[in-house]
Amino acid sequence: MADHKQPLELPARGTRGSRAPWGLVRYVRPLIKGQIARYRKNAGPEPPKMGPFPLVLLTTVGAKTGQERTQVLGGFNENGDVWLVIASKGGASTHPAWLINLAKNPDKVWLEVGNRKFHVRPTVLKGAELEAAYAKVVETAPRYGGYRTKTDREIPIVRLTPIS
């Protein structure tokens, strides 16, 4: 078993991909903070859903800042308390910041599913395991399939396993 304190290896960033309207980011950040607050205030035993999949909160520690960062993500339940999250960033050429944080500090990752929060060990899926997981994700949420056509970056899927 790998040492969960060692940084995780990520696939290389891409050379092409979709672009986010970065001027919009400053307006979206407060909305995300509000969404996180509502999630925590209204959370029951089951996570809220957005379309076909549940929403989860992923907390990592910043690779540069060392500060806790929380993101709302679509989560895909793999088995009991084991969840998958997809680092799609809408098909951008770069990885999302939460993935870089998670890779740098893999021992400082927490998942909130509904009203439960637990420490998790992240594993970046590879090879046949990645392809099988991606197929299941696309079956549930087809838009994720289109992200692969927008970028030449391998879109990582991360398995989050509770640490006892």
VMD Tcl script that builds the backbone (N, CA, C; Angstrom):
set m [mol new atoms 492]
animate dup $m
set s [atomselect $m all]
$s set {name element resname resid chain x y z} {
  {N N MET 1 A 0.840 -1.181 0.000}
  {CA C MET 1 A 0.000 0.000 0.000}
  {C C MET 1 A 0.884 1.243 0.000}
  {N N ALA 2 A 0.506 2.226 -0.788}
  {CA C ALA 2 A 1.291 3.454 -0.899}
  {C C ALA 2 A 1.186 4.276 0.382}
  {N N ASP 3 A 2.242 5.009 0.665}
  {CA C ASP 3 A 2.258 5.921 1.807}
  {C C ASP 3 A 1.351 7.097 1.466}
  {N N HIS 4 A 0.281 7.299 2.249}
  {CA C HIS 4 A -0.666 8.353 1.905}
  {C C HIS 4 A -0.167 9.747 2.263}
  {N N LYS 5 A 1.070 9.876 2.734}
  {CA C LYS 5 A 1.649 11.199 2.968}
  {C C LYS 5 A 2.522 11.638 1.798}
  {N N GLN 6 A 2.861 10.690 0.919}
  {CA C GLN 6 A 3.667 11.010 -0.258}
  {C C GLN 6 A 2.782 11.707 -1.289}
  {N N PRO 7 A 3.281 12.749 -1.968}
  {CA C PRO 7 A 2.483 13.396 -3.017}
  {C C PRO 7 A 2.050 12.389 -4.082}
  {N N LEU 8 A 0.865 12.596 -4.623}
  {CA C LEU 8 A 0.347 11.726 -5.676}
  {C C LEU 8 A 0.876 12.181 -7.029}
  {N N GLU 9 A 1.046 11.230 -7.917}
  {CA C GLU 9 A 1.477 11.547 -9.273}
  {C C GLU 9 A 0.244 11.842 -10.121}
  {N N LEU 10 A 0.287 12.960 -10.834}
  {CA C LEU 10 A -0.823 13.352 -11.693}
  {C C LEU 10 A -0.423 13.225 -13.156}
  {N N PRO 11 A -1.406 13.004 -14.039}
  {CA C PRO 11 A -1.098 13.033 -15.464}
  {C C PRO 11 A -0.644 14.443 -15.861}
  {N N ALA 12 A 0.053 14.543 -16.973}
  {CA C ALA 12 A 0.528 15.845 -17.455}
  {C C ALA 12 A -0.643 16.740 -17.833}
  {N N ARG 13 A -0.425 18.042 -17.745}
  {CA C ARG 13 A -1.458 18.972 -18.209}
  {C C ARG 13 A -1.503 18.910 -19.727}
  {N N GLY 14 A -2.582 19.375 -20.290}
  {CA C GLY 14 A -2.756 19.310 -21.735}
  {C C GLY 14 A -2.200 20.529 -22.447}
  {N N THR 15 A -2.310 20.497 -23.768}
  {CA C THR 15 A -1.874 21.629 -24.586}
  {C C THR 15 A -3.061 22.368 -25.181}
  {N N ARG 16 A -4.247 21.764 -25.077}
  {CA C ARG 16 A -5.454 22.436 -25.561}
  {C C ARG 16 A -6.617 22.065 -24.643}
  {N N GLY 17 A -7.625 22.928 -24.639}
  {CA C GLY 17 A -8.800 22.655 -23.826}
  {C C GLY 17 A -9.702 23.862 -23.756}
  {N N SER 18 A -10.857 23.694 -23.130}
  {CA C SER 18 A -11.799 24.803 -23.000}
  {C C SER 18 A -11.229 25.851 -22.055}
  {N N ARG 19 A -11.707 27.063 -22.206}
  {CA C ARG 19 A -11.235 28.167 -21.359}
  {C C ARG 19 A -12.393 28.692 -20.521}
  {N N ALA 20 A -12.089 28.962 -19.264}
  {CA C ALA 20 A -13.098 29.544 -18.371}
  {C C ALA 20 A -13.090 31.056 -18.553}
  {N N PRO 21 A -14.241 31.686 -18.459}
  {CA C PRO 21 A -14.278 33.152 -18.512}
  {C C PRO 21 A -13.780 33.712 -17.177}
  {N N TRP 22 A -12.463 33.908 -17.046}
  {CA C TRP 22 A -11.850 34.235 -15.760}
  {C C TRP 22 A -12.372 35.524 -15.147}
  {N N GLY 23 A -12.872 36.456 -15.932}
  {CA C GLY 23 A -13.468 37.660 -15.365}
  {C C GLY 23 A -14.695 37.332 -14.531}
  {N N LEU 24 A -15.321 36.217 -14.850}
  {CA C LEU 24 A -16.519 35.779 -14.138}
  {C C LEU 24 A -16.193 35.140 -12.790}
  {N N VAL 25 A -14.970 34.648 -12.637}
  {CA C VAL 25 A -14.578 33.913 -11.435}
  {C C VAL 25 A -14.797 34.739 -10.169}
  {N N ARG 26 A -14.459 36.011 -10.199}
  {CA C ARG 26 A -14.618 36.835 -8.990}
  {C C ARG 26 A -16.077 36.937 -8.553}
  {N N TYR 27 A -17.007 36.796 -9.494}
  {CA C TYR 27 A -18.423 36.834 -9.148}
  {C C TYR 27 A -18.929 35.470 -8.680}
  {N N VAL 28 A -18.305 34.424 -9.158}
  {CA C VAL 28 A -18.750 33.067 -8.838}
  {C C VAL 28 A -18.286 32.631 -7.450}
  {N N ARG 29 A -17.101 33.071 -7.025}
  {CA C ARG 29 A -16.573 32.638 -5.721}
  {C C ARG 29 A -17.557 32.858 -4.573}
  {N N PRO 30 A -18.168 34.050 -4.442}
  {CA C PRO 30 A -19.140 34.217 -3.343}
  {C C PRO 30 A -20.336 33.268 -3.466}
  {N N LEU 31 A -20.740 32.966 -4.689}
  {CA C LEU 31 A -21.850 32.025 -4.887}
  {C C LEU 31 A -21.470 30.633 -4.399}
  {N N ILE 32 A -20.226 30.239 -4.657}
  {CA C ILE 32 A -19.755 28.924 -4.205}
  {C C ILE 32 A -19.727 28.873 -2.685}
  {N N LYS 33 A -19.252 29.948 -2.052}
  {CA C LYS 33 A -19.240 29.987 -0.579}
  {C C LYS 33 A -20.657 29.858 -0.028}
  {N N GLY 34 A -21.608 30.518 -0.673}
  {CA C GLY 34 A -23.004 30.406 -0.255}
  {C C GLY 34 A -23.542 29.002 -0.451}
  {N N GLN 35 A -23.160 28.377 -1.548}
  {CA C GLN 35 A -23.597 27.006 -1.825}
  {C C GLN 35 A -23.053 26.045 -0.767}
  {N N ILE 36 A -21.799 26.237 -0.367}
  {CA C ILE 36 A -21.193 25.391 0.671}
  {C C ILE 36 A -21.919 25.590 1.997}
  {N N ALA 37 A -22.203 26.840 2.344}
  {CA C ALA 37 A -22.903 27.135 3.604}
  {C C ALA 37 A -24.297 26.502 3.608}
  {N N ARG 38 A -25.035 26.609 2.491}
  {CA C ARG 38 A -26.370 26.003 2.402}
  {C C ARG 38 A -26.287 24.484 2.489}
  {N N TYR 39 A -25.284 23.913 1.852}
  {CA C TYR 39 A -25.094 22.458 1.891}
  {C C TYR 39 A -24.960 22.015 3.344}
  {N N ARG 40 A -24.085 22.678 4.075}
  {CA C ARG 40 A -23.829 22.279 5.464}
  {C C ARG 40 A -25.035 22.544 6.361}
  {N N LYS 41 A -25.739 23.623 6.135}
  {CA C LYS 41 A -26.891 23.976 6.970}
  {C C LYS 41 A -28.054 23.003 6.761}
  {N N ASN 42 A -28.272 22.601 5.519}
  {CA C ASN 42 A -29.442 21.789 5.187}
  {C C ASN 42 A -29.150 20.304 5.015}
  {N N ALA 43 A -27.910 19.901 5.252}
  {CA C ALA 43 A -27.519 18.513 4.979}
  {C C ALA 43 A -28.254 17.531 5.878}
  {N N GLY 44 A -28.747 16.494 5.251}
  {CA C GLY 44 A -29.336 15.371 5.967}
  {C C GLY 44 A -28.447 14.161 5.756}
  {N N PRO 45 A -28.968 12.971 6.024}
  {CA C PRO 45 A -28.142 11.774 5.851}
  {C C PRO 45 A -27.749 11.521 4.389}
  {N N GLU 46 A -28.591 11.942 3.451}
  {CA C GLU 46 A -28.290 11.764 2.025}
  {C C GLU 46 A -27.821 13.097 1.444}
  {N N PRO 47 A -26.847 13.055 0.539}
  {CA C PRO 47 A -26.371 14.299 -0.062}
  {C C PRO 47 A -27.404 14.872 -1.027}
  {N N PRO 48 A -27.417 16.198 -1.198}
  {CA C PRO 48 A -28.307 16.783 -2.202}
  {C C PRO 48 A -27.853 16.359 -3.598}
  {N N LYS 49 A -28.759 16.452 -4.548}
  {CA C LYS 49 A -28.421 16.061 -5.923}
  {C C LYS 49 A -28.471 17.275 -6.839}
  {N N MET 50 A -27.660 17.188 -7.884}
  {CA C MET 50 A -27.735 18.156 -8.975}
  {C C MET 50 A -27.860 17.318 -10.238}
  {N N GLY 51 A -29.052 17.284 -10.771}
  {CA C GLY 51 A -29.284 16.402 -11.906}
  {C C GLY 51 A -29.205 14.961 -11.452}
  {N N PRO 52 A -28.458 14.152 -12.183}
  {CA C PRO 52 A -28.453 12.718 -11.893}
  {C C PRO 52 A -27.490 12.265 -10.798}
  {N N PHE 53 A -26.654 13.172 -10.297}
  {CA C PHE 53 A -25.650 12.706 -9.339}
  {C C PHE 53 A -25.641 13.542 -8.065}
  {N N PRO 54 A -25.191 12.938 -6.959}
  {CA C PRO 54 A -25.116 13.639 -5.683}
  {C C PRO 54 A -24.000 14.681 -5.676}
  {N N LEU 55 A -24.192 15.694 -4.852}
  {CA C LEU 55 A -23.145 16.685 -4.612}
  {C C LEU 55 A -22.422 16.323 -3.323}
  {N N VAL 56 A -21.118 16.478 -3.335}
  {CA C VAL 56 A -20.296 16.245 -2.151}
  {C C VAL 56 A -19.408 17.463 -1.950}
  {N N LEU 57 A -18.910 17.619 -0.741}
  {CA C LEU 57 A -17.940 18.678 -0.455}
  {C C LEU 57 A -16.585 18.025 -0.253}
  {N N LEU 58 A -15.595 18.518 -0.970}
  {CA C LEU 58 A -14.233 18.021 -0.852}
  {C C LEU 58 A -13.378 19.127 -0.251}
  {N N THR 59 A -12.730 18.822 0.867}
  {CA C THR 59 A -11.840 19.790 1.513}
  {C C THR 59 A -10.414 19.290 1.384}
  {N N THR 60 A -9.565 20.167 0.867}
  {CA C THR 60 A -8.140 19.881 0.715}
  {C C THR 60 A -7.362 21.001 1.393}
  {N N VAL 61 A -6.061 20.835 1.476}
  {CA C VAL 61 A -5.187 21.889 2.001}
  {C C VAL 61 A -4.396 22.430 0.824}
  {N N GLY 62 A -4.421 23.757 0.668}
  {CA C GLY 62 A -3.780 24.404 -0.466}
  {C C GLY 62 A -2.315 24.048 -0.624}
  {N N ALA 63 A -1.923 23.728 -1.852}
  {CA C ALA 63 A -0.536 23.360 -2.154}
  {C C ALA 63 A 0.414 24.521 -1.891}
  {N N LYS 64 A -0.040 25.749 -2.138}
  {CA C LYS 64 A 0.808 26.930 -1.930}
  {C C LYS 64 A 0.506 27.629 -0.610}
  {N N THR 65 A -0.776 27.723 -0.257}
  {CA C THR 65 A -1.173 28.525 0.906}
  {C C THR 65 A -1.165 27.760 2.215}
  {N N GLY 66 A -1.381 26.443 2.154}
  {CA C GLY 66 A -1.507 25.665 3.380}
  {C C GLY 66 A -2.852 25.865 4.060}
  {N N GLN 67 A -3.769 26.583 3.412}
  {CA C GLN 67 A -5.098 26.838 3.979}
  {C C GLN 67 A -6.094 25.809 3.457}
  {N N GLU 68 A -7.075 25.484 4.301}
  {CA C GLU 68 A -8.121 24.560 3.868}
  {C C GLU 68 A -8.957 25.205 2.769}
  {N N ARG 69 A -9.280 24.408 1.768}
  {CA C ARG 69 A -10.097 24.841 0.631}
  {C C ARG 69 A -11.199 23.808 0.426}
  {N N THR 70 A -12.430 24.271 0.286}
  {CA C THR 70 A -13.562 23.366 0.085}
  {C C THR 70 A -14.214 23.658 -1.259}
  {N N GLN 71 A -14.537 22.590 -1.970}
  {CA C GLN 71 A -15.203 22.679 -3.269}
  {C C GLN 71 A -16.453 21.819 -3.263}
  {N N VAL 72 A -17.463 22.270 -3.984}
  {CA C VAL 72 A -18.656 21.460 -4.231}
  {C C VAL 72 A -18.393 20.695 -5.526}
  {N N LEU 73 A -18.526 19.381 -5.471}
  {CA C LEU 73 A -18.262 18.549 -6.646}
  {C C LEU 73 A -19.374 17.527 -6.836}
  {N N GLY 74 A -19.527 17.092 -8.060}
  {CA C GLY 74 A -20.391 15.952 -8.318}
  {C C GLY 74 A -19.675 14.710 -7.827}
  {N N GLY 75 A -20.355 13.914 -7.047}
  {CA C GLY 75 A -19.752 12.698 -6.513}
  {C C GLY 75 A -20.451 11.479 -7.075}
  {N N PHE 76 A -19.695 10.423 -7.259}
  {CA C PHE 76 A -20.237 9.176 -7.772}
  {C C PHE 76 A -19.904 8.085 -6.772}
  {N N ASN 77 A -20.956 7.538 -6.152}
  {CA C ASN 77 A -20.740 6.519 -5.129}
  {C C ASN 77 A -20.271 5.229 -5.781}
  {N N GLU 78 A -19.134 4.749 -5.320}
  {CA C GLU 78 A -18.593 3.507 -5.872}
  {C C GLU 78 A -19.027 2.308 -5.037}
  {N N ASN 79 A -19.006 2.509 -3.694}
  {CA C ASN 79 A -19.278 1.377 -2.819}
  {C C ASN 79 A -19.341 1.896 -1.390}
  {N N GLY 80 A -20.504 1.928 -0.779}
  {CA C GLY 80 A -20.615 2.384 0.611}
  {C C GLY 80 A -20.123 3.811 0.773}
  {N N ASP 81 A -19.066 3.988 1.553}
  {CA C ASP 81 A -18.503 5.323 1.769}
  {C C ASP 81 A -17.343 5.634 0.830}
  {N N VAL 82 A -17.138 4.825 -0.193}
  {CA C VAL 82 A -16.086 5.077 -1.186}
  {C C VAL 82 A -16.713 5.846 -2.352}
  {N N TRP 83 A -16.118 6.992 -2.665}
  {CA C TRP 83 A -16.661 7.883 -3.687}
  {C C TRP 83 A -15.631 8.179 -4.758}
  {N N LEU 84 A -16.127 8.528 -5.941}
  {CA C LEU 84 A -15.288 8.978 -7.046}
  {C C LEU 84 A -15.615 10.435 -7.341}
  {N N VAL 85 A -14.586 11.230 -7.641}
  {CA C VAL 85 A -14.763 12.599 -8.123}
  {C C VAL 85 A -13.926 12.749 -9.392}
  {N N ILE 86 A -14.412 13.575 -10.301}
  {CA C ILE 86 A -13.789 13.711 -11.613}
  {C C ILE 86 A -13.156 15.091 -11.724}
  {N N ALA 87 A -11.877 15.121 -12.091}
  {CA C ALA 87 A -11.130 16.380 -12.211}
  {C C ALA 87 A -11.235 16.899 -13.643}
  {N N SER 88 A -12.453 17.160 -14.092}
  {CA C SER 88 A -12.685 17.515 -15.495}
  {C C SER 88 A -12.359 18.972 -15.807}
  {N N LYS 89 A -12.680 19.862 -14.899}
  {CA C LYS 89 A -12.531 21.312 -15.111}
  {C C LYS 89 A -13.131 21.709 -16.461}
  {N N GLY 90 A -14.248 21.061 -16.792}
  {CA C GLY 90 A -14.956 21.392 -18.025}
  {C C GLY 90 A -14.184 21.114 -19.298}
  {N N GLY 91 A -13.168 20.264 -19.224}
  {CA C GLY 91 A -12.366 19.962 -20.404}
  {C C GLY 91 A -11.216 20.931 -20.624}
  {N N ALA 92 A -10.829 21.665 -19.583}
  {CA C ALA 92 A -9.704 22.607 -19.692}
  {C C ALA 92 A -8.384 21.855 -19.841}
  {N N SER 93 A -7.366 22.560 -20.304}
  {CA C SER 93 A -6.047 21.934 -20.483}
  {C C SER 93 A -5.312 21.756 -19.160}
  {N N THR 94 A -5.760 22.450 -18.125}
  {CA C THR 94 A -5.109 22.364 -16.814}
  {C C THR 94 A -5.994 21.608 -15.827}
  {N N HIS 95 A -5.356 21.066 -14.799}
  {CA C HIS 95 A -6.095 20.379 -13.747}
  {C C HIS 95 A -6.749 21.402 -12.817}
  {N N PRO 96 A -7.879 21.044 -12.193}
  {CA C PRO 96 A -8.474 21.943 -11.204}
  {C C PRO 96 A -7.559 22.075 -9.984}
  {N N ALA 97 A -7.633 23.229 -9.323}
  {CA C ALA 97 A -6.772 23.502 -8.159}
  {C C ALA 97 A -6.961 22.455 -7.071}
  {N N TRP 98 A -8.193 21.984 -6.874}
  {CA C TRP 98 A -8.416 21.003 -5.802}
  {C C TRP 98 A -7.614 19.729 -6.041}
  {N N LEU 99 A -7.411 19.353 -7.308}
  {CA C LEU 99 A -6.637 18.145 -7.606}
  {C C LEU 99 A -5.158 18.358 -7.282}
  {N N ILE 100 A -4.646 19.519 -7.598}
  {CA C ILE 100 A -3.245 19.835 -7.296}
  {C C ILE 100 A -3.044 19.864 -5.783}
  {N N ASN 101 A -3.997 20.449 -5.062}
  {CA C ASN 101 A -3.924 20.472 -3.594}
  {C C ASN 101 A -3.936 19.052 -3.030}
  {N N LEU 102 A -4.832 18.245 -3.528}
  {CA C LEU 102 A -4.981 16.862 -3.068}
  {C C LEU 102 A -3.713 16.057 -3.360}
  {N N ALA 103 A -3.114 16.284 -4.521}
  {CA C ALA 103 A -1.892 15.562 -4.882}
  {C C ALA 103 A -0.723 15.960 -3.988}
  {N N LYS 104 A -0.644 17.236 -3.640}
  {CA C LYS 104 A 0.467 17.723 -2.813}
  {C C LYS 104 A 0.298 17.316 -1.349}
  {N N ASN 105 A -0.930 17.281 -0.872}
  {CA C ASN 105 A -1.222 16.978 0.540}
  {C C ASN 105 A -2.249 15.849 0.645}
  {N N PRO 106 A -1.912 14.642 0.186}
  {CA C PRO 106 A -2.910 13.566 0.157}
  {C C PRO 106 A -3.353 13.076 1.534}
  {N N ASP 107 A -2.624 13.435 2.571}
  {CA C ASP 107 A -3.008 13.031 3.924}
  {C C ASP 107 A -3.933 14.050 4.583}
  {N N LYS 108 A -4.265 15.121 3.866}
  {CA C LYS 108 A -5.117 16.187 4.404}
  {C C LYS 108 A -6.301 16.411 3.472}
  {N N VAL 109 A -7.134 15.386 3.361}
  {CA C VAL 109 A -8.287 15.426 2.466}
  {C C VAL 109 A -9.506 14.905 3.225}
  {N N TRP 110 A -10.620 15.655 3.153}
  {CA C TRP 110 A -11.857 15.278 3.827}
  {C C TRP 110 A -13.002 15.348 2.836}
  {N N LEU 111 A -13.965 14.468 3.020}
  {CA C LEU 111 A -15.144 14.414 2.168}
  {C C LEU 111 A -16.378 14.575 3.041}
  {N N GLU 112 A -17.306 15.404 2.584}
  {CA C GLU 112 A -18.605 15.541 3.247}
  {C C GLU 112 A -19.660 15.004 2.299}
  {N N VAL 113 A -20.418 14.047 2.795}
  {CA C VAL 113 A -21.509 13.432 2.051}
  {C C VAL 113 A -22.741 13.603 2.917}
  {N N GLY 114 A -23.638 14.490 2.498}
  {CA C GLY 114 A -24.766 14.814 3.364}
  {C C GLY 114 A -24.245 15.427 4.651}
  {N N ASN 115 A -24.679 14.891 5.794}
  {CA C ASN 115 A -24.246 15.452 7.084}
  {C C ASN 115 A -23.070 14.689 7.692}
  {N N ARG 116 A -22.388 13.874 6.897}
  {CA C ARG 116 A -21.237 13.113 7.398}
  {C C ARG 116 A -19.949 13.656 6.785}
  {N N LYS 117 A -18.947 13.826 7.634}
  {CA C LYS 117 A -17.634 14.278 7.163}
  {C C LYS 117 A -16.601 13.265 7.619}
  {N N PHE 118 A -15.741 12.836 6.688}
  {CA C PHE 118 A -14.724 11.863 7.061}
  {C C PHE 118 A -13.422 12.124 6.317}
  {N N HIS 119 A -12.340 11.719 6.977}
  {CA C HIS 119 A -10.989 11.812 6.424}
  {C C HIS 119 A -10.869 10.721 5.363}
  {N N VAL 120 A -10.329 11.066 4.189}
  {CA C VAL 120 A -10.239 10.090 3.106}
  {C C VAL 120 A -8.825 10.002 2.540}
  {N N ARG 121 A -8.560 8.864 1.943}
  {CA C ARG 121 A -7.298 8.643 1.228}
  {C C ARG 121 A -7.612 8.709 -0.265}
  {N N PRO 122 A -6.991 9.639 -0.996}
  {CA C PRO 122 A -7.235 9.733 -2.437}
  {C C PRO 122 A -6.333 8.791 -3.232}
  {N N THR 123 A -6.895 8.224 -4.278}
  {CA C THR 123 A -6.139 7.403 -5.221}
  {C C THR 123 A -6.520 7.852 -6.623}
  {N N VAL 124 A -5.543 8.224 -7.430}
  {CA C VAL 124 A -5.800 8.598 -8.817}
  {C C VAL 124 A -5.859 7.307 -9.639}
  {N N LEU 125 A -7.008 7.066 -10.262}
  {CA C LEU 125 A -7.184 5.834 -11.034}
  {C C LEU 125 A -6.367 5.880 -12.319}
  {N N LYS 126 A -5.939 4.699 -12.752}
  {CA C LYS 126 A -5.118 4.593 -13.964}
  {C C LYS 126 A -5.572 3.412 -14.812}
  {N N GLY 127 A -5.215 3.460 -16.078}
  {CA C GLY 127 A -5.417 2.335 -16.983}
  {C C GLY 127 A -6.852 1.857 -17.086}
  {N N ALA 128 A -7.021 0.539 -17.036}
  {CA C ALA 128 A -8.340 -0.080 -17.200}
  {C C ALA 128 A -9.308 0.358 -16.105}
  {N N GLU 129 A -8.791 0.569 -14.905}
  {CA C GLU 129 A -9.641 1.009 -13.790}
  {C C GLU 129 A -10.212 2.406 -14.072}
  {N N LEU 130 A -9.385 3.299 -14.611}
  {CA C LEU 130 A -9.832 4.645 -14.986}
  {C C LEU 130 A -10.889 4.554 -16.082}
  {N N GLU 131 A -10.633 3.760 -17.103}
  {CA C GLU 131 A -11.565 3.649 -18.227}
  {C C GLU 131 A -12.912 3.081 -17.786}
  {N N ALA 132 A -12.898 2.073 -16.928}
  {CA C ALA 132 A -14.147 1.480 -16.433}
  {C C ALA 132 A -14.928 2.493 -15.602}
  {N N ALA 133 A -14.233 3.226 -14.749}
  {CA C ALA 133 A -14.890 4.242 -13.921}
  {C C ALA 133 A -15.448 5.360 -14.795}
  {N N TYR 134 A -14.683 5.789 -15.798}
  {CA C TYR 134 A -15.143 6.869 -16.678}
  {C C TYR 134 A -16.406 6.450 -17.426}
  {N N ALA 135 A -16.445 5.213 -17.878}
  {CA C ALA 135 A -17.628 4.709 -18.581}
  {C C ALA 135 A -18.858 4.750 -17.674}
  {N N LYS 136 A -18.696 4.381 -16.402}
  {CA C LYS 136 A -19.824 4.420 -15.455}
  {C C LYS 136 A -20.270 5.853 -15.196}
  {N N VAL 137 A -19.312 6.760 -15.069}
  {CA C VAL 137 A -19.638 8.170 -14.840}
  {C C VAL 137 A -20.425 8.718 -16.029}
  {N N VAL 138 A -19.950 8.456 -17.247}
  {CA C VAL 138 A -20.601 8.969 -18.456}
  {C C VAL 138 A -21.999 8.375 -18.618}
  {N N GLU 139 A -22.184 7.155 -18.165}
  {CA C GLU 139 A -23.506 6.524 -18.203}
  {C C GLU 139 A -24.497 7.316 -17.340}
  {N N THR 140 A -24.027 7.787 -16.185}
  {CA C THR 140 A -24.868 8.557 -15.266}
  {C C THR 140 A -24.977 10.018 -15.684}
  {N N ALA 141 A -23.859 10.599 -16.103}
  {CA C ALA 141 A -23.791 12.026 -16.444}
  {C C ALA 141 A -23.064 12.173 -17.786}
  {N N PRO 142 A -23.790 12.065 -18.898}
  {CA C PRO 142 A -23.174 12.047 -20.227}
  {C C PRO 142 A -22.284 13.246 -20.555}
  {N N ARG 143 A -22.536 14.398 -19.947}
  {CA C ARG 143 A -21.723 15.578 -20.292}
  {C C ARG 143 A -20.236 15.349 -20.018}
  {N N TYR 144 A -19.908 14.488 -19.060}
  {CA C TYR 144 A -18.500 14.218 -18.769}
  {C C TYR 144 A -17.793 13.571 -19.964}
  {N N GLY 145 A -18.523 12.852 -20.796}
  {CA C GLY 145 A -17.929 12.247 -21.981}
  {C C GLY 145 A -17.414 13.287 -22.958}
  {N N GLY 146 A -18.117 14.399 -23.070}
  {CA C GLY 146 A -17.714 15.460 -23.987}
  {C C GLY 146 A -16.448 16.185 -23.571}
  {N N TYR 147 A -16.133 16.174 -22.295}
  {CA C TYR 147 A -14.942 16.892 -21.833}
  {C C TYR 147 A -13.666 16.306 -22.422}
  {N N ARG 148 A -13.662 15.014 -22.656}
  {CA C ARG 148 A -12.467 14.378 -23.233}
  {C C ARG 148 A -12.212 14.848 -24.665}
  {N N THR 149 A -13.249 15.282 -25.359}
  {CA C THR 149 A -13.056 15.764 -26.730}
  {C C THR 149 A -12.542 17.197 -26.764}
  {N N LYS 150 A -12.666 17.917 -25.655}
  {CA C LYS 150 A -12.230 19.313 -25.601}
  {C C LYS 150 A -10.754 19.471 -25.265}
  {N N THR 151 A -10.150 18.453 -24.688}
  {CA C THR 151 A -8.772 18.573 -24.223}
  {C C THR 151 A -7.960 17.337 -24.590}
  {N N ASP 152 A -6.651 17.518 -24.637}
  {CA C ASP 152 A -5.761 16.369 -24.815}
  {C C ASP 152 A -5.199 15.914 -23.470}
  {N N ARG 153 A -5.666 16.542 -22.396}
  {CA C ARG 153 A -5.249 16.163 -21.043}
  {C C ARG 153 A -6.020 14.917 -20.625}
  {N N GLU 154 A -5.348 13.997 -19.947}
  {CA C GLU 154 A -6.061 12.870 -19.352}
  {C C GLU 154 A -6.864 13.426 -18.180}
  {N N ILE 155 A -8.164 13.217 -18.193}
  {CA C ILE 155 A -9.018 13.724 -17.118}
  {C C ILE 155 A -9.013 12.698 -15.990}
  {N N PRO 156 A -8.400 13.057 -14.865}
  {CA C PRO 156 A -8.289 12.105 -13.760}
  {C C PRO 156 A -9.617 11.858 -13.039}
  {N N ILE 157 A -9.751 10.648 -12.553}
  {CA C ILE 157 A -10.817 10.296 -11.617}
  {C C ILE 157 A -10.115 9.880 -10.336}
  {N N VAL 158 A -10.597 10.431 -9.228}
  {CA C VAL 158 A -9.981 10.165 -7.929}
  {C C VAL 158 A -10.942 9.354 -7.074}
  {N N ARG 159 A -10.454 8.248 -6.553}
  {CA C ARG 159 A -11.216 7.437 -5.597}
  {C C ARG 159 A -10.901 7.965 -4.203}
  {N N LEU 160 A -11.939 8.212 -3.422}
  {CA C LEU 160 A -11.794 8.712 -2.052}
  {C C LEU 160 A -12.275 7.627 -1.095}
  {N N THR 161 A -11.336 7.048 -0.374}
  {CA C THR 161 A -11.617 5.936 0.531}
  {C C THR 161 A -11.465 6.401 1.968}
  {N N PRO 162 A -12.475 6.180 2.821}
  {CA C PRO 162 A -12.360 6.607 4.219}
  {C C PRO 162 A -11.154 5.986 4.919}
  {N N ILE 163 A -10.531 6.775 5.762}
  {CA C ILE 163 A -9.424 6.302 6.591}
  {C C ILE 163 A -9.999 6.010 7.960}
  {N N SER 164 A -9.798 4.796 8.442}
  {CA C SER 164 A -10.347 4.411 9.756}
  {C C SER 164 A -9.617 5.108 10.866}
}
mol reanalyze $m
mol bondsrecalc $m
mol representation Tube
mol addrep $m
